[in-house]
Amino acid sequence: MPPLTIIHASGFYLGEAIAGVSELPPRLVGRLIEAPRKTLLRVAETASRERAHAVIFVGDVLHPATAAPGDWFTVFELCERLAAQRVPLIWLWGQLEHRGPWPEEFPFPPNVHIFRGDEACVSTVPTAAGSLQVTILPQAAPGKIRPENLPTAGGFTIGLAYGQEYGEGQNGPICDLETDYWAAGGRCVRREFDWAGVKVHDPGPAFVHSPDMESIPAITIVELHAPKKVYLRSISLAALRWHTLTLYVAPDSTEPQLVSQIIQEAEARRAAGDADWLVRIRLEGLPQVLLPWRIKGFDREILELLRMRYGQSPPYFWPIEITWHPSDPWPESWLQEESFRGELLRQGLTLEGTNPSELVSQWLPESELELPQTYGGWSDRLEATWPEIVREALFYGLMLLEENQPAPRSGGGRAE
């Protein structure tokens, strides 16, 4: 069999609003609206450059209930570009596609093969490199496919599975079926493992529309050279990227040094490609070091500098927020003070050692006491981040005290 090259992608989220940003200039708002569309169209460019024989989407490409006309047109344009290259598009729907009605006669070209994922099925898709057999797992009751019922296409066999639970050594429908490659999607995180010599891979989302999603946006180039001999390459086409830039503020740090670090980071990312960057800047250091910087408004200076320097022409490097993260421990002299500051820190240390789930249960009515357990590990995530949440709250409390209270007169004095 001749080698087969496939683009495997999931999660473009057309029609979904970009979350976690505010106070954007109109020129950047327009770029954000176009970012998922531009990302999707880059698939056609990549297919041409890589000489791909097929493109596979495994769910969460478009939200039909909230999609704007521009989103629908982008989907149509992608299909037309792939058709012009004689590249079939194999599209397994995910949760996003099922969230609203589709036009009854959407003009999909003949090269587009849609699978709703409601039931198990097997289909043969012609490509320039020969026939490709596609096995579709249903999202519900995936065990309905039996290996002995599968036809043989004589070429490569690829399985598509959206939202399935799978893992190393786990038995299940993905592992029971004979394929050369499993194209997975819907888990919102890049994942890859081998089972019985067959590679199972989820490229993660191709576009990230929220800073709370920790995945790096990517698609995967799949090269099949022989049965079960598969090579993967991950690349990013995202026209919008998120980044958390962490700076450590040392006792001897100077403003030119910190600004220089930020500028170097911005220049490097803008030079890496045609993508806009939405950036969180995280300033870490000892509390007695961070507090003077915060009081003099260093964060406001950085926001103004970056927005003036990189907010005039694309690609943008736009800071969406700057946060302060004091590291432990608090100065012992502060803890011993007979002052508002000392009392605040002592009470904060007590709060930091409290189980956050118990606090939440005190705030909720009895009918909702199981809420932390309801949301799949919500209480575990809160407990893991609770000490940092308390420290940050105490830091902002210290800042307000420093701005509005006179210096303490005993127990160590005011830190410089």
ABEGO torsion letter per residue (X at the ends): XBBBBBBBBBGAGBGBBBBGBBGBBAAAAAAAAAAAAAAAAAAAAAAAAAGBABBBBBEGABBAAABBAAAAAAAAAAAAAAAAAGBBBBBBBBAAAAABBBBABBBBBAABBBBAGABBBBBBBBBAAEBBBBBBBBABGAAABBAAABBBAGBBBBBBBBGBBBBBGBBEAAAABBBABBBBBGAGBBBBBBBGGBBBBBAEBABBABAABABBBBBBBBBBABBGBBBBBBBBABABBBBBBBBBBBAABBAAAAAAAAAAAAAAAAAAEBBBBBBBBBBBEBAAAAAAAAAAGAAAAAAAAAAAAAAABOBBBBBABBBBBBBOBBBAAAAABBBAAAAAAAAAAAAAABBAAAAAAAABBAAAAAAAAAAGGAAAAAAAAAAAAAAAAAAAAAAAAAAABBBBABGGEBBX
